Amino acid sequence: MKIIITSTRNLPSTPPLIPRTCFPERAIVAFPISRASVAVKCSENGSSGSGDEGSLKKVLSGMVDERVELLLKKQENRELLEGLEQASMRVEIAKRELALIEKQEIEARSMRDYIDQLESRASEIAECQKDILEAREMVKEAEKSLKGRDSYNQGSNKEEERFESVKAASISAVVGTLAQLPICLSRVTSNSELILPLTITFISCALFGVTFRYAVRRDLDNFQLKSGTSAAFGFVKGLGMLGAGPALEVDTSSFLSHAFDGAIYVSESLLIFLLAGVALDFCIKLRILSPFPIEDSVPRT
């Protein structure tokens, strides 16, 4: 099949049919294209192939290019194209400005959110400061009340401490004197000889009781502290009794006798003060005697 293309101008709107007398097998139809039209003739003189199709595309593209060039050469069309380019440029500029405005709106929205957060935090901070001021006022009032209470308790506690010290001295003196009594009875021949040693023991044990209470305080489970206090008083009293005896001579017998007597005196004194310490510890644990310092939470009898 062979294709023949002819170009015509100012054809009627309705494509006319060419009589079949000239071409009995195919008819030629004219297609209007705006002001120009293209007439296509078909025949069966040859078969269709890739070469004919390529030539058809080239012819059609050439015709379109010619029409475009003709349109561009016209002054009015050129002005329209320039206006179209300017309009497209303005559209691009408007798009960029719109994107910038949207970005600024997003930033402004985020800034407003941040400002709202700051305002809410500022209100929270103000409330916290108000609470802190109220707490400070309460602390000041509590300190004032505690100071008044402490000043009142100091006077009352001093009297109570003195009373507890007297109780400790009495308990220790009584127990120590009773522990010294059998030892004194084994050495004296008359009752009048008991007055001096028992009086010394009573006074020393009374001092031991006060010292024991202030030394041990509330560390009642410290065995070394309690036994050390008793041992210190025992050695002092025993060595004092040894010094009140006969003078030491520079010979072996005198040295041995003084060592033996010193060991006896120290042992007796240790026994007395240990018994007094045990009695004081027992009374403190039974809450008959209050340790130093006195606490209000500890009931006393």
Secondary structure, DSSP 4 states (H G I P E B T S, - for coil): -EEEEEEEES--SSPPBPPTTT-SS---EEEEETTEEEEEEEESSS---HHHHHHHHHHHHHHHHHHHHHHHHSHHHHHHHHHHHHHHHHHHHHHHHHHHHHHHHHHHHHHHHHHHHHHHHHHHHHHHHHHHHHHHHHHHHHHHHHHHHHHHHHHHHHHHHHHHHHHHHHHHHHHHHHHHHHHHHTT-SSGGGGHHHHHHHHHHHHHHHHHHHHHHTT-TT-HHHHHHHHHHHHHHHHHHHHHTSSPPPSSHHHHHHHHHHHHHHHHHHHHHHHHHHHHHHHHHHTTSSPPSSP-TTS---
